[in-house]
Every structure is written in C-alpha cells, then in structure tokens.
C-alpha cells in the first residue's frame, strides 16, 4: 500500500473529470455492478432522472457523501459495501475511489467517513479483501497504481493522466474500473 499525503485544491481535482470520464468511456466496459458508465454520465449531464435503480443508488451515494445524514448514509453504504463481483466487491471499490478523492480534498461529509469507518470496523459487511482495502483507504493508503494517480492529479499533463488511468482499468476482475469510477463520482460529487 502507498500513502497519499498531498492535499489538493478541490477545483484542481475537479478539473480532471473529463480525463477520467473519457478513459472510462473509451474502455467501454460497465462497472462490476453492470452500470453503463456513458449512459450514467449522459443522464447526469442532461439532468435526467436515473434510468434504473442502480443509477439511483449511485446518485444517492454521491448525495450522502457530500451531505451526510447518518441514517441515510448508513442505508446507502449498506447497499454498496459487499455488493458486486470480485474479491474486493465492486461497491467497495466505488467507496474506495470516493475515499481517494476525500484524501486529497477533505471534501466528503464527516458522517460519510465515520459511517464507513463504523461499518467496516464493527461488522463483517464485506469480504476480507474489501475490509482490508477500505481500512487502508480510511488511513489514506491505496494500491500503488491508484495512489500514483491520486498523487498526480494536480499535474497539468492530461495525456499522461489518461494513460495512467487506462493502465489501471484492467486491475482485478473489475476493481480497476470500479475504483476509477469511484474517483470520478467523487469529483462529480464535489462539482
């Protein structure tokens, strides 16, 4: 695991949305929860209602990440943690990506962080691998390829960032896509 220690201005982080979206859409694969990323993003841009239940849950995740509300936050996190394919379930990876953006910006609501911490420290809500990576993410530590991306988000070389994102997408069953998507929804949440 690699520590991410640099704090970055929220707007600087948000300026990377297009690079993340482009890399994920070019990849063309859905998240491990079978979310069509391009459709989801187009719905957000066009301010359309969620096209399906999963899109609604993702929007709820974005909402509670910024706005707190302990009971609602817990319900949303219970939906995601442990959900999906892979030894680190896809929902866990989305939350890990969000935590990565929080590490850089401190933008997420304290209720969100405290609820993730509480659920993962007191319950067997997900797999061992999921708990391991979530606990490390709460300590600002991530797998080196993801830490490298997070540590380089203020870099002006967008093509290099695009290449870095493209290289992490194949990690795990869908962990590369799911964690990167989590980072993207973290940026969208701040915006």
N, C-alpha and C positions, 0 to 999 in steps of 0.2 A: 504494500500500500504506500501511497505517496501523499504527503501533506500538501494541502493548498493553503497558503498563508496570505497571499496578496489580496487586499481589498480593492475593489474597482468601483468607480462611479457607476450608478445604475444605468444611466443613459449610454455609457460606453458599452456596457454589457448588452443592452437592448439593441444597439446598433448592429449586432451580429445576427439578428433574426433572419434576415434574408439569406445569409450564408447557410445557416442551419436548415432552413426550410428547403432551399434549393438542393442541398446534398441529400436530404431525406426523400424528397420527391423524385430526384433523379434515380435513387436507389430503387424506387418503385415497389418496394415490399411493404406490407402492412406491419403494424406493431404486433407483438406477440399476443395481444388481445384481439387481433384481427381488425384493427382500426385502419381505415384507408386515410392516410395522413393528408393527402392532397384534398380529398373531399372535406375533411375536418377543417383544414385551413381555409378553404374557399368559403365554407359556411360561416366561419368567424369573420372573414373579411367582408362578406356580403351581409353580415348581421342577420343571418337566417337562424331560425330555431334549430336545435340539434336534430340531425337526420335520423338518429336512432338512440336507444338507451345508453350505449357506450359513450357516444358523443356528449350526452347529457351528464354522465358521470365524470367525464374528463373536465367539462366546464365547471362542475361542482368542485372538483379537486382544485382547479385554478382559483375559484372563488374563496374556498376556505383557507387556501394557502396564504392569501392576502388579508382576509377579513376575520379570520379566527372563528369565534363562536364554538366553544368547546364541544358541545353535544353534536352539532352538525359536523364538525371536523372529525370527531371520532367515528361517526357513521360513515363518512366518506372514506376515511382511511381503512376502516374495516372492510369496505368494498374492495379496495385495491390491494392491501397487503395480503400476500399469499395467493393472489389471483393470477392465473396465466401459466404459460409453459416455461420450462427450463428449471435448472436447479436454483437459480435466482428467479422467482416468478416475475413475469412482465410488469405487474402492478408495482412490485418492489422497485424494479429498475426505474419506473417513472418517478417514484418518490425520491430515489437516489439522485436522479438528474435534477429534480427540484432542489434538493438539499445542496447540490453542487453550486447552483446559481445563488442560493442563500449564503453559502460560504463566501462567495465573492462580494455580495451586496448587503447582506443582513436585511434583505427586503421582506422576507416572509414573516407572517404574524407569529408572535411567541406562542400562541395557543397551538398553532400547527406544529411547531418544533417540539413543544412539550408533549403533545399528544403522540407524535411519532415515538418520542423517547419512552413515554409511559407504556405504550402498547408493546413495543419491542423489548422492553426490559422486564415486563411483568407477565407476558403471555407468550405462548408458542403459536403466534399468529401466522407464521410463515415457516419456510424451510430453514435449516441451519445456515445454509449459504446466504439466504436472504437476510437473516438476522445479522450474520457476520458483516455483510456489506452495508447494511443500514446502520449498525453500530459505528462502523468506521466513518460513514458519511456524516453522522452526527458529531464526530470528532474532526471533521474537515479532512478526512483521508479517503482517497479513491484509488482505484486501479490506475497504474501509471499512465496508460493511454488517455484516460479521461482527465486525470489530474493535469496532464500536459496541455490538453485543450483548454481547460479552465484557467490554467496559469498563463495562457497566451491569448486570452480574449481581448485584451486591450491592444494587441498588436495590430498594426494597420494593414498587414499583408493578408488580405481577404482570400486570395487564391491558396496560400499556404494553409489557412484555417480550413478551407473547403477540402483540401487534400487530407488534412488530419482527421476531419470528420468522416470522410469516405473510408479511411483506413480502419476506423473503429467500428463501423457498421456491421461487419461480419463476426464480431466477437460473440462467443457463446451461441446458444440456439437463436435467441433474438435479443440478448442483452445489449448489444451494441446499438441496435435500432431503438430499443426501449429506453435506454439511459439517455441517448442523444435526444430522443423525443421529449423526455422529462426535462432536459435542459431547455429545449425550445419552449415548452409550455411554461417553464419558469420565466423566461424572457417575455413571453406574451402576457403573462400574469402581471409583471411589473409595468409593461407598457399600458 
